[in-house]
Amino acid sequence: MTKSTINVKNQTTVPKEIREKLGGGAGDVLQWDIVDNRVLVSAARPLFLDRQGRIKVGQGDVVRDVRKARKRMGVKEQVVTSANPAPSSRGEALVRRLRGRSTVKMATDEILSLTRR
């Protein structure tokens, strides 16, 4: 039986052998349940794995399938009328305005080196 201690911050370390069996590591989410006065700890499944088996895999037209699924869900299709759709943020709008206006000929590495000083 593996043991760990709860520290003063009410935290504990998951023992190495348990981490290895769960296949977990830093940043992974653990799910805690109480079952018959026992604590059951398991690795939480990512949400996309809950949809396993619901996604059709194989040949087909992905764009057509996505449009069909959106229509079934009642999502209106967004139609882009130009090659340059409206910017989604102030930053994107600024980049579009400034693109191609530079008079200084510098390579990307040279520009980035200015930010690292």
Phi, psi and omega in degrees: 000132180265140181234155170215162185249143175275127182273184185294341177267013182060035178247157176220159177259132176282120182303148184306314183296328177288316177303317181293321179291323178283340183073029184253174179194193182304133177090346179286154183259133176255144178253129183248128178227149174253121181231116179051053179060023174237149177265126178251119180247129179219160177286125180289138179279136173301147184303325182294335178288338176292340180266006181303133180090350180263351183257126180285129180243136179144190181289149179160175179265106184299316181299315179297318181295319179294317178298319179296317180295317179297319179296318179298325181274355179082019179272126179287138180284135178271125180255124178265121185268348179226166179291337180242089179296162181304140179297144182269352181209165177298321180297318179295321178296320180295315180299318179298320180294324185272342184302128177084004183262354184291138177255352180266129180265101179229146175283160180304317179299322179293319179294314180295328179295334177293332181276351184260004182280000000 
